[in-house]
Amino acid sequence: MQNQQGKDSMKEALSNQAQKPLNKGELMKIKTRAMRRRIWFRTLTMSERAQIDLTIKFVHKVRSLLLSRVLVSIVRKLMKVIEGRVVCAMRDVGCDLVEKISRIAQSWGNQSASEWMEDRGFTQYLTIMWMNIS
């Protein structure tokens, strides 16, 4: 039970951006990050950029369910490119690797192995090792 909570908390930390409410400030931050990394024009179509820009210009807080769905899909597309390969792999593969290794170590009698689930550095290390092997 505790291992599952550790795994879930790591995944929540890695996908924290998706849970923030959509408002003018958050959209401006995301746009700034995308422009600084030079992915704003490469990743988004003209209509997607226009939707974000018009929302920033005219809407303070997104209340429309339809607009929210459209913006969330665009933001997810951007965040996938912004966060990079390692963070995606950490969320998709790394957490599972840490869980397996932690269970094995616990079965061998290592009591502190349950804490490995919350160690982001260990998850990143295992993920990069997995990426090098694959």
C-alpha positions as CSV (number, residue, x, y, z in Angstrom):
1,M,0.0,0.0,0.0
2,Q,2.8,2.4,0.9
3,N,4.7,1.6,-2.2
4,Q,1.7,2.4,-4.4
5,Q,1.4,5.8,-2.6
6,G,5.0,6.6,-3.2
7,K,4.7,5.7,-6.9
8,D,1.6,7.8,-7.2
9,S,3.2,10.8,-5.5
10,M,6.2,10.6,-7.9
11,K,3.9,10.5,-10.9
12,E,1.9,13.4,-9.5
13,A,5.1,15.4,-9.0
14,L,6.2,14.7,-12.5
15,S,2.8,15.7,-14.0
16,N,2.1,18.6,-11.7
17,Q,1.8,21.1,-14.6
18,A,-1.3,19.4,-15.9
19,Q,-3.2,20.0,-12.7
20,K,-2.8,23.8,-12.5
21,P,-5.9,25.8,-13.3
22,L,-6.0,27.6,-16.6
23,N,-5.8,31.3,-16.3
24,K,-4.1,34.2,-18.0
25,G,-1.0,33.9,-15.8
26,E,-0.5,30.2,-16.3
27,L,-1.0,30.5,-20.1
28,M,1.6,33.3,-20.2
29,K,4.1,31.2,-18.3
30,I,3.7,28.3,-20.6
31,K,3.9,30.5,-23.7
32,T,7.1,32.1,-22.3
33,R,8.7,28.8,-21.6
34,A,7.8,27.5,-25.1
35,M,9.1,30.6,-26.8
36,R,12.4,30.5,-24.8
37,R,12.9,26.9,-25.8
38,R,12.1,27.7,-29.4
39,I,9.2,25.3,-29.7
40,W,6.3,27.7,-29.8
41,F,6.3,27.9,-33.6
42,R,7.6,24.4,-34.3
43,T,5.1,22.6,-32.2
44,L,1.9,24.5,-32.6
45,T,-0.1,25.3,-35.6
46,M,-1.2,28.8,-36.4
47,S,-4.7,28.2,-35.1
48,E,-3.4,26.7,-31.8
49,R,-1.1,29.7,-31.3
50,A,-4.0,32.1,-32.0
51,Q,-6.3,30.3,-29.5
52,I,-3.7,30.7,-26.8
53,D,-2.9,34.3,-27.7
54,L,-6.6,35.3,-27.8
55,T,-7.3,33.6,-24.5
56,I,-4.4,35.5,-22.9
57,K,-5.6,38.7,-24.4
58,F,-9.3,38.5,-23.6
59,V,-9.9,36.0,-20.8
60,H,-8.7,36.3,-17.3
61,K,-9.9,32.9,-16.0
62,V,-11.2,30.1,-18.2
63,R,-14.7,29.1,-17.2
64,S,-16.0,27.6,-20.5
65,L,-15.8,23.8,-20.5
66,L,-15.3,23.8,-24.3
67,L,-12.5,26.4,-24.2
68,S,-10.9,24.6,-21.3
69,R,-10.8,21.3,-23.2
70,V,-9.3,23.0,-26.3
71,L,-6.6,24.8,-24.2
72,V,-5.8,21.7,-22.2
73,S,-5.1,19.7,-25.3
74,I,-2.8,22.4,-26.6
75,V,-1.0,22.8,-23.3
76,R,-0.5,19.0,-23.0
77,K,1.0,19.1,-26.5
78,L,3.4,21.9,-25.5
79,M,4.3,20.3,-22.1
80,K,5.1,17.0,-23.8
81,V,7.7,18.8,-25.9
82,I,8.9,21.1,-23.1
83,E,9.5,18.4,-20.4
84,G,11.7,16.3,-22.6
85,R,12.4,12.7,-23.1
86,V,13.9,12.0,-19.6
87,V,10.9,13.3,-17.7
88,C,8.4,11.4,-19.9
89,A,10.4,8.2,-19.5
90,M,10.6,8.8,-15.7
91,R,6.9,9.0,-15.5
92,D,6.2,6.1,-17.9
93,V,9.0,3.7,-17.1
94,G,11.1,4.9,-14.2
95,C,8.5,4.7,-11.5
96,D,7.7,1.1,-12.4
97,L,11.5,0.3,-12.3
98,V,11.9,1.8,-8.9
99,E,8.8,-0.1,-7.6
100,K,10.2,-3.4,-8.8
101,I,13.7,-2.9,-7.4
102,S,12.2,-1.6,-4.1
103,R,10.1,-4.8,-3.8
104,I,13.1,-7.0,-4.5
105,A,15.2,-5.2,-2.0
106,Q,12.5,-5.4,0.6
107,S,12.1,-9.1,0.1
108,W,15.9,-9.4,0.7
109,G,15.4,-7.7,4.1
110,N,16.3,-4.1,3.2
111,Q,13.9,-2.0,5.4
112,S,14.9,1.4,3.9
113,A,14.0,0.2,0.4
114,S,10.5,1.5,0.8
115,E,11.9,5.1,0.8
116,W,13.4,4.6,-2.7
117,M,9.9,5.2,-4.2
118,E,10.0,8.9,-3.2
119,D,13.6,9.5,-4.3
120,R,13.4,11.4,-7.6
121,G,17.2,11.1,-8.1
122,F,17.1,7.4,-7.9
123,T,14.1,7.3,-10.4
124,Q,16.0,9.6,-12.8
125,Y,19.2,7.4,-12.5
126,L,17.3,4.2,-13.3
127,T,15.4,5.9,-16.1
128,I,18.6,7.1,-17.8
129,M,20.2,3.7,-17.4
130,W,17.1,2.1,-19.0
131,M,17.3,4.7,-21.9
132,N,21.0,3.8,-22.4
133,I,20.2,0.1,-22.6
134,S,17.1,0.4,-24.9
